[in-house]
Amino acid sequence: MKEYNVIYQQTPDWSKVPAITLDTANWEPNPGIEVEVQIAWNEDRIMYHGIAHETEVRAEYDAPGCDVCQDSCLEFFYMPEGEETYINFESNPNRAIWLGIGTNMPDRIRLMLQDEKGILNLRSGRTTDGWELFADFPLSFTRMFYPGYEYREGNILKVNCMKCGDLTRKEHYLSWNPFDPEVKSFHNSAYFGRMTLVK
């Protein structure tokens, strides 16, 4: 299980936030895609920044609740340590979102926020060799599912960060922590890593 210290940033300066590399290719060979993810925190929110270096970007879906995992897709699954359910966030370059909560794929509940892009402060853009995605996970959102939880120094989140593309020209399933090689699914919290909030 990999570990990462999530540094405190009142306003994110991504040039000072350490990156993790999604260097595990699950179930299919990596077709040459490179992905870095940065995560920061303050008392109000967890902040996410993912950069995918992929020359052939697929971005077909543009509505909430679509199967964005079929497009070029960045995913962030998180849960406070000690909980059984995880929040499942997926987005493509169009900022189409699949959002849910559950203990595994079959029992997930799909979440449809009235203003998903606004609540999560979702932003994306194309880069010279791919695309990037920014998202915030406000404490008010997290507390809907984990009442009383605090973003506080020393707290631990169980997390995995993924990049996939089921219907991209070169199918791929990259992750920070490796998944079960026999079960083709990102939806197993036993394979999440540990992220500690630090100042």
Buried (B, 14 or more C-beta within 10 A) or exposed (E): EBEBEBBEBEEBEBEEBEBBEBBBBBBBEBBEBBBBBBBBBBEEBBBBBBBBBBEEBBBBBEEBBBBBBBBBBBBBBBBBEEBEBBBBBBBBBBBBBBBBBBBEEEEBEEBEBEEBBEBBBBEBEEEEEBBBBBBBBBBEBBEEBBEEBEBEEEBBBBBBBBBBBBEBEEBBBBBBBBBEEEEEBBBBBEBBBBBBBEE
